[in-house]
């Protein structure tokens, strides 16, 4: 039995021809849950170091490109207590 997510993925046709495998890797990481860019980079360095040598600037540039194309959503929430911004990617 397929899950609702599997059905949604099957219905969403994304042409990945010519895509960099690193962009696909980032999309795969984000399928499980919303994450901050820092969390994504930490996961890649910790768990995927044998699969990719993607550096943080490359990951952030790819996330920006994916967001600009509408494949992911990113949001920045201001923390009033600390004055820092907190960004989440989904």
Buried (B, 14 or more C-beta within 10 A) or exposed (E): EEEEEEEEEEEEEEEEEEEEEBBEBBBEBBEEEEBEBEBBBEEBBEEBEEEBEBEBEBBBEBBEBBBEEEBBEBEEEEEEEEEEEEEBBE
